[in-house]
């Protein structure tokens, strides 16, 4: 038996890991789409069109949250179980698939973008098995705790059904998916009925932030601050990656809250007391960072507010987390590069640390690749669905690439062509940055070739 499997294992070893990761996501999506087309998945017992099932499966696996149907109204319990399973697999997929293949093939992957090696082990070879166990246990703990807190609100309201609603919401929030099953409260309302409820909004928001920070940061915070305090030892300094991730996360949440409050004070926040306005502003600052939950009607927001949201969606979460976007670290590297050039410096520096030029180049590649995908998708939507405005098309495209799930109310009106392109954009948004990072990290250097210098005048 071992000899029979040897050629297969040898062939697997010859396939670049990035292809295995992308193929795994694709297989999960296709299996999910098939299950969602079946009559046993819909509430009416009828077959769901494949394009709609594919869109939903892609959105769930890529933890986006864009939906062509209200999740509660269209899908029955079986369909909802399929969706939440896809969300769980997709939310953990980037790291568990990567480390799983590494363990299976007994090879090390050069994941420099998420700094899984030196940042966590001080230069030692990383323990793949321990990392996977840590990720799974931490995820299960966060989702269970979140669900228990949400039960305090949902069980008194909905009875035993509230348990399922609480767990579904907690998993969706931690994985930054944005799917909800509250359609029986308000169809397509998401968390709008709970805009004044801090228990629901803060719990969901907290899960979103923790899931979006990344497992590298969570592990570092635990080993540097939490574990030493438990053992009554001296705490350590966070590593550089964790420091800038936490810094950027805090800055974006505070800035987003202030801007949303100012822009929507006399619009979607009108008529609310200050506490509710603040609760909504904080939540709508956190959610665009790839979560997709909404406590106000996005379609009624001012265009300028939508532009701010587009920027937050494009930046996204942090590396090695459950969110999408170009990532907070990519944005910070680019911003620091611009600032350094304006000051006449040739080196990019962040917090008195020099950033390697290869990191700057990868950040530029990710940024322009993401920009191209978003603009292309926006163009397809505008051509295929002429009734959609430019800002709403850009909003939809950015939401898809950033795996956010927020919409200005146009997802359910999209043509089949737009649905397919948006599905493809969600897929690229989920695996694209990882694929690009791996491709650049694993590329072979061209030693021995000296190219002539080309002088170009810019600016």
C-alpha positions as CSV (number, residue, x, y, z in Angstrom):
1,X,0.0,0.0,0.0
2,X,2.8,2.4,0.9
3,X,4.5,1.7,-2.5
4,X,1.3,2.4,-4.3
5,X,1.0,5.8,-2.7
6,X,4.6,6.7,-3.2
7,X,4.2,8.1,-6.7
8,X,1.2,10.2,-5.6
9,X,3.1,11.6,-2.6
10,X,6.1,12.3,-4.8
11,X,3.9,14.2,-7.3
12,X,2.3,16.2,-4.4
13,X,5.8,17.2,-3.3
14,X,6.6,18.5,-6.8
15,X,3.5,20.8,-6.8
16,X,4.1,24.3,-5.5
17,X,2.3,24.7,-2.2
18,X,0.5,27.8,-3.4
19,X,-1.3,25.7,-6.0
20,X,-2.4,23.2,-3.4
21,X,-3.8,26.0,-1.3
22,X,-5.7,27.6,-4.1
23,X,-7.0,24.2,-5.3
24,X,-8.2,23.4,-1.8
25,X,-10.3,26.6,-1.6
26,X,-11.7,25.9,-5.1
27,X,-12.7,22.3,-4.2
28,X,-14.4,23.4,-1.0
29,X,-16.4,26.1,-2.9
30,X,-17.5,23.6,-5.6
31,X,-18.6,21.0,-3.0
32,X,-20.5,23.7,-1.1
33,X,-22.1,25.0,-4.2
34,X,-23.3,21.5,-5.2
35,X,-24.8,21.0,-1.7
36,X,-26.6,24.4,-1.8
37,X,-28.2,23.6,-5.2
38,X,-29.9,20.6,-3.7
39,X,-33.6,20.9,-2.7
40,X,-32.7,19.7,0.8
41,X,-30.9,23.1,1.3
42,X,-33.7,25.5,0.5
43,X,-36.6,26.4,2.8
44,X,-39.1,25.8,0.0
45,X,-37.6,22.5,-1.0
46,X,-36.8,23.7,-4.6
47,X,-33.5,23.6,-6.4
48,X,-31.4,26.7,-6.2
49,X,-29.8,28.0,-9.5
50,X,-26.2,27.0,-9.7
51,X,-24.9,30.6,-10.2
52,X,-26.7,31.6,-6.9
53,X,-25.4,28.6,-5.1
54,X,-21.9,29.2,-6.4
55,X,-22.1,32.9,-5.3
56,X,-23.2,31.9,-1.8
57,X,-20.6,29.1,-1.4
58,X,-17.8,31.5,-2.6
59,X,-19.0,34.2,-0.3
60,X,-19.1,31.8,2.7
61,X,-15.8,30.1,2.0
62,X,-14.1,33.4,1.3
63,X,-15.7,34.7,4.5
64,X,-17.2,37.7,2.6
65,X,-20.9,37.9,3.5
66,X,-22.4,39.2,0.2
67,X,-25.6,37.3,-0.4
68,X,-28.2,37.0,-3.2
69,X,-30.8,35.7,-0.7
70,X,-31.5,36.4,2.9
71,X,-29.8,33.6,4.7
72,X,-32.7,32.8,7.0
73,X,-35.5,33.2,4.5
74,X,-34.0,31.1,1.7
75,X,-31.9,28.5,3.3
76,X,-33.3,25.9,5.8
77,X,-31.3,24.5,8.7
78,X,-29.3,22.1,6.5
79,X,-28.4,24.9,4.1
80,X,-27.4,27.1,7.1
81,X,-25.2,24.3,8.4
82,X,-23.5,24.0,5.0
83,X,-22.9,27.8,4.9
84,X,-21.5,28.0,8.5
85,X,-19.3,25.0,7.8
86,X,-17.9,26.8,4.7
87,X,-17.4,29.9,6.8
88,X,-15.5,27.9,9.4
89,X,-13.3,26.2,6.9
90,X,-12.7,29.4,5.0
91,X,-11.9,31.4,8.1
92,X,-9.2,29.0,9.2
93,X,-8.2,28.0,5.7
94,X,-5.2,30.2,5.0
95,X,-3.2,29.0,8.0
96,X,-4.5,25.5,8.5
97,X,-4.2,24.6,4.9
98,X,-0.7,26.0,4.7
99,X,0.5,24.3,7.8
100,X,-1.4,21.2,7.1
101,X,0.3,20.8,3.7
102,X,3.6,21.6,5.3
103,X,3.1,18.8,7.9
104,X,1.8,16.4,5.3
105,X,4.7,16.9,2.9
106,X,7.2,17.5,5.7
107,X,8.5,20.6,4.0
108,X,8.9,24.2,5.2
109,X,7.1,27.1,3.4
110,X,8.6,30.5,3.1
111,X,5.7,32.5,4.5
112,X,7.6,35.7,5.1
113,X,4.5,37.7,4.7
114,X,2.9,36.4,7.8
115,X,6.1,35.9,9.7
116,X,5.3,32.6,11.2
117,X,8.9,31.6,11.8
118,X,11.3,34.0,13.3
119,X,8.7,36.3,15.0
120,X,7.2,33.4,17.1
121,X,10.1,31.1,17.6
122,X,13.1,33.4,17.9
123,X,14.6,31.8,14.8
124,X,13.9,28.2,15.7
125,X,12.1,25.8,13.3
126,X,8.4,26.3,13.9
127,X,6.4,23.5,15.5
128,X,3.6,23.0,12.9
129,X,1.6,20.6,15.0
130,X,1.6,22.9,18.0
131,X,0.7,25.9,15.9
132,X,-2.4,24.1,14.3
133,X,-3.5,23.0,17.8
134,X,-3.2,26.5,19.1
135,X,-5.2,28.0,16.3
136,X,-8.0,25.4,16.6
137,X,-8.3,25.7,20.4
138,X,-8.2,29.5,20.4
139,X,-10.8,29.7,17.6
140,X,-13.1,27.3,19.4
141,X,-12.7,29.1,22.7
142,X,-13.4,32.6,21.2
143,X,-16.4,31.4,19.2
144,X,-17.9,29.5,22.2
145,X,-17.4,32.5,24.6
146,X,-18.9,34.8,22.0
147,X,-21.9,32.5,21.5
148,X,-22.5,32.2,25.3
149,X,-22.5,36.0,25.6
150,X,-24.9,36.4,22.6
151,X,-27.2,33.8,24.2
152,X,-27.9,36.2,27.0
153,X,-29.7,38.3,24.4
154,X,-31.0,35.8,21.9
155,X,-32.3,33.0,24.1
156,X,-34.7,35.2,26.1
157,X,-35.9,36.6,22.8
158,X,-36.1,33.5,20.6
159,X,-36.1,30.6,23.0
160,X,-34.1,27.5,22.1
161,X,-33.7,28.8,18.5
162,X,-31.6,31.6,20.1
163,X,-28.8,29.1,20.8
164,X,-28.4,28.3,17.1
165,X,-28.6,32.0,16.2
166,X,-25.9,32.8,18.8
167,X,-23.5,30.2,17.6
168,X,-24.0,31.0,13.9
169,X,-23.5,34.8,14.6
170,X,-20.4,34.2,16.8
171,X,-18.7,31.9,14.2
172,X,-19.6,34.3,11.4
173,X,-18.2,37.3,13.4
174,X,-15.0,35.6,14.4
175,X,-14.3,34.4,10.8
176,X,-15.2,38.0,9.6
177,X,-17.9,36.5,7.4
178,X,-20.9,38.8,7.9
179,X,-23.6,36.2,7.3
180,X,-26.6,36.4,9.7
181,X,-29.7,34.3,10.2
182,X,-31.8,37.2,11.7
183,X,-34.0,37.5,8.7
184,X,-37.0,36.4,10.8
185,X,-36.5,39.6,12.8
186,X,-36.0,41.9,9.8
187,X,-35.5,40.5,6.3
188,X,-32.0,41.6,5.0
189,X,-31.7,43.7,8.1
190,X,-28.5,42.1,9.5
191,X,-27.9,43.8,12.9
192,X,-29.9,46.9,12.3
193,X,-32.5,45.9,14.9
194,X,-29.7,45.8,17.4
195,X,-28.1,49.1,16.7
196,X,-28.9,50.3,20.2
197,X,-27.8,47.0,21.9
198,X,-24.2,47.3,23.1
199,X,-24.2,43.6,24.2
200,X,-24.7,42.4,20.7
201,X,-22.7,45.0,18.8
202,X,-19.7,45.0,21.1
203,X,-19.6,41.2,21.3
204,X,-19.8,40.9,17.5
205,X,-17.3,43.7,17.1
206,X,-14.9,42.2,19.6
207,X,-15.0,38.9,17.7
208,X,-14.4,40.7,14.4
209,X,-11.3,42.5,15.8
210,X,-9.8,39.4,17.4
211,X,-10.3,37.3,14.3
212,X,-8.9,40.0,12.1
213,X,-5.7,40.6,14.2
214,X,-4.1,37.4,13.0
215,X,-2.9,34.3,14.8
216,X,0.7,35.5,14.8
217,X,-0.3,38.6,16.9
218,X,-2.6,36.6,19.2
219,X,0.2,34.1,19.9
220,X,2.7,36.9,20.6
221,X,0.3,38.7,22.9
222,X,-0.3,35.5,24.8
223,X,3.3,34.5,25.1
224,X,4.6,38.0,25.9
225,X,1.9,39.4,28.2
226,X,-0.8,36.9,29.3
227,X,1.3,33.8,30.0
228,X,4.0,35.6,32.0
229,X,1.2,37.3,34.2
230,X,-0.4,33.9,34.8
231,X,3.0,32.5,35.9
232,X,3.8,35.8,37.8
233,X,6.8,36.4,35.6
234,X,8.1,39.6,33.9
235,X,6.3,40.5,30.7
236,X,8.1,40.8,27.4
237,X,8.0,43.3,24.6
238,X,5.8,42.5,21.7
239,X,7.6,41.8,18.4
240,X,7.7,44.4,15.7
241,X,5.0,42.8,13.6
242,X,2.5,42.6,16.5
243,X,3.3,46.2,17.5
244,X,2.5,47.7,14.2
245,X,-0.6,45.5,13.7
246,X,-2.1,46.6,17.0
247,X,-1.1,50.2,16.4
248,X,-2.8,50.3,12.9
249,X,-5.9,48.5,14.2
250,X,-6.4,51.0,16.9
251,X,-5.8,54.0,14.6
252,X,-8.2,52.7,12.0
253,X,-11.0,52.0,14.5
254,X,-10.7,55.4,16.2
255,X,-10.4,57.3,12.9
256,X,-13.3,55.4,11.3
257,X,-15.5,56.0,14.4
258,X,-14.9,59.7,14.3
259,X,-15.4,60.1,10.6
260,X,-18.5,58.0,10.5
261,X,-20.0,59.9,13.4
262,X,-19.3,63.3,11.8
263,X,-20.5,62.2,8.3
264,X,-23.7,60.4,9.4
265,X,-24.7,62.4,12.4
266,X,-27.6,64.0,10.5
267,X,-28.3,61.0,8.3
268,X,-28.4,57.4,9.3
269,X,-27.7,58.3,13.0
270,X,-30.4,60.9,13.1
271,X,-32.9,60.5,15.9
272,X,-30.7,58.2,18.0
273,X,-29.4,59.2,21.5
274,X,-25.6,59.8,21.9
275,X,-24.9,56.3,23.3
276,X,-26.6,54.6,20.3
277,X,-24.8,56.9,17.9
278,X,-21.5,56.1,19.4
279,X,-22.3,52.4,19.5
280,X,-23.3,52.5,15.8
281,X,-20.2,54.5,14.8
282,X,-17.8,52.2,16.5
283,X,-19.4,49.1,15.0
284,X,-19.5,50.7,11.5
285,X,-15.8,51.5,11.9
286,X,-14.9,47.9,12.8
287,X,-17.2,46.0,10.4
288,X,-15.8,47.4,7.1
289,X,-12.5,45.9,8.1
290,X,-13.7,42.7,6.3
291,X,-16.6,41.6,8.5
292,X,-19.7,42.6,6.6
293,X,-22.2,43.1,9.5
294,X,-24.2,46.3,9.4
295,X,-26.1,48.1,12.2
296,X,-27.3,50.9,9.9
297,X,-28.7,50.9,6.3
298,X,-25.7,51.2,4.1
299,X,-27.7,52.1,1.1
300,X,-28.9,55.3,2.8
301,X,-25.4,56.5,3.7
302,X,-23.9,59.6,2.1
303,X,-21.6,59.0,-0.8
304,X,-18.7,60.5,1.1
305,X,-19.3,58.0,3.9
306,X,-19.3,55.2,1.4
307,X,-15.9,56.4,0.1
308,X,-14.5,56.3,3.6
309,X,-15.9,52.7,4.0
310,X,-14.4,51.7,0.6
311,X,-11.0,52.8,2.0
312,X,-11.4,50.8,5.2
313,X,-12.6,47.8,3.2
314,X,-9.6,48.0,0.8
315,X,-7.1,48.1,3.7
316,X,-8.8,45.2,5.5
317,X,-7.6,43.1,8.4
318,X,-4.1,41.9,9.3
319,X,-1.9,39.1,7.9
320,X,-2.6,35.5,9.0
321,X,-6.1,36.4,10.3
322,X,-9.6,35.6,9.1
323,X,-10.1,38.9,7.2
324,X,-9.2,40.1,3.7
325,X,-8.1,43.3,2.0
326,X,-4.5,44.4,1.2
327,X,-3.8,44.1,5.0
328,X,-3.0,46.8,7.6
329,X,0.8,46.1,7.4
330,X,0.8,46.5,3.6
331,X,-0.9,49.9,3.9
332,X,1.4,51.0,6.7
333,X,4.5,50.0,4.6
334,X,3.3,52.0,1.6
335,X,2.3,55.0,3.7
336,X,5.7,55.0,5.5
337,X,7.5,54.7,2.1
338,X,5.6,57.8,0.8
339,X,6.4,59.7,3.9
340,X,10.1,58.7,3.8
341,X,10.4,59.7,0.2
342,X,8.8,63.1,0.9
343,X,11.4,63.6,3.6
344,X,14.2,62.8,1.2
345,X,15.1,59.4,2.8
346,X,15.9,56.4,0.6
347,X,15.0,53.9,3.2
348,X,11.5,53.1,4.5
349,X,11.4,53.3,8.3
350,X,8.6,52.5,10.8
351,X,9.1,53.1,14.5
352,X,12.8,53.6,14.0
353,X,13.0,50.3,12.2
354,X,14.2,49.9,8.6
355,X,11.9,48.0,6.3
356,X,13.5,45.7,3.8
357,X,13.1,46.8,0.2
358,X,11.7,43.5,-0.8
359,X,8.8,44.0,1.6
360,X,8.2,47.4,0.0
361,X,8.2,45.8,-3.5
362,X,5.8,43.1,-2.4
363,X,3.5,45.7,-0.8
364,X,3.4,47.7,-4.0
365,X,2.7,44.5,-6.0
366,X,-0.2,43.6,-3.7
367,X,-1.6,47.2,-3.8
368,X,-1.6,47.6,-7.5
369,X,-2.9,44.0,-8.1
370,X,-5.8,44.7,-5.7
371,X,-6.5,48.0,-7.3
372,X,-6.7,46.4,-10.8
373,X,-9.0,43.7,-9.6
374,X,-11.3,46.2,-7.9
375,X,-11.5,48.6,-10.9
376,X,-12.0,45.7,-13.3
377,X,-14.9,44.4,-11.2
378,X,-16.4,47.9,-10.9
379,X,-16.3,48.2,-14.7
380,X,-18.0,44.9,-15.3
381,X,-20.8,45.8,-12.8
382,X,-21.3,49.2,-14.5
383,X,-21.5,47.6,-18.0
384,X,-23.6,44.6,-17.0
385,X,-25.9,46.5,-14.6
386,X,-26.3,50.1,-15.9
387,X,-28.8,50.9,-13.2
388,X,-26.1,50.7,-10.5
389,X,-24.4,54.0,-9.7
390,X,-20.6,54.3,-9.9
391,X,-20.1,54.7,-6.2
392,X,-22.3,51.6,-5.4
393,X,-20.4,49.5,-8.1
394,X,-17.1,50.5,-6.6
395,X,-18.5,49.8,-3.1
396,X,-19.6,46.3,-4.2
397,X,-16.3,45.5,-6.0
398,X,-14.2,46.6,-3.0
399,X,-16.4,44.7,-0.6
400,X,-15.9,41.6,-2.7
401,X,-12.2,41.9,-3.0
402,X,-11.8,42.8,0.7
403,X,-14.0,39.8,1.6
404,X,-16.1,42.3,3.6
405,X,-19.7,41.6,2.6
406,X,-21.2,45.1,3.1
407,X,-23.4,46.2,0.2
408,X,-25.3,49.3,-0.8
409,X,-28.3,47.1,-1.7
410,X,-27.2,46.0,-5.1
411,X,-26.1,42.4,-4.6
412,X,-29.5,40.8,-5.1
413,X,-30.1,42.9,-8.3
414,X,-26.8,41.9,-10.1
415,X,-26.9,40.1,-13.4
416,X,-25.5,36.6,-13.7
417,X,-22.3,38.0,-15.3
418,X,-21.8,40.4,-12.5
419,X,-22.4,37.6,-9.9
420,X,-19.8,35.4,-11.6
421,X,-17.2,38.2,-11.7
422,X,-18.0,39.2,-8.1
423,X,-17.6,35.6,-7.1
424,X,-14.2,35.5,-8.8
425,X,-13.2,38.7,-7.1
426,X,-14.1,37.2,-3.7
427,X,-12.0,34.2,-4.5
428,X,-9.0,36.3,-5.6
429,X,-9.4,38.5,-2.5
430,X,-9.2,35.5,-0.3
431,X,-6.4,33.5,-1.9
432,X,-4.8,36.2,-4.0
433,X,-2.7,38.0,-1.4
434,X,-1.5,34.7,0.0
435,X,-0.7,33.3,-3.5
436,X,1.2,36.5,-4.4
437,X,3.1,36.4,-1.2
438,X,4.1,32.8,-1.6
439,X,5.0,33.2,-5.3
440,X,7.3,36.1,-4.5
441,X,8.8,34.4,-1.4
442,X,9.4,31.2,-3.3
443,X,10.7,32.6,-6.5
444,X,14.2,31.7,-7.5
445,X,16.7,34.5,-7.6
446,X,18.5,35.2,-10.9
447,X,22.2,35.0,-9.8
448,X,24.8,35.7,-12.4
449,X,22.7,38.0,-14.5
450,X,23.6,41.7,-14.4
451,X,21.2,43.9,-16.3
452,X,22.0,47.4,-17.5
453,X,20.6,50.3,-15.4
454,X,17.6,52.2,-16.9
455,X,17.3,55.8,-15.8
456,X,13.7,57.0,-15.7
457,X,12.5,60.5,-14.7
458,X,9.4,60.3,-12.5
459,X,7.2,62.9,-10.8
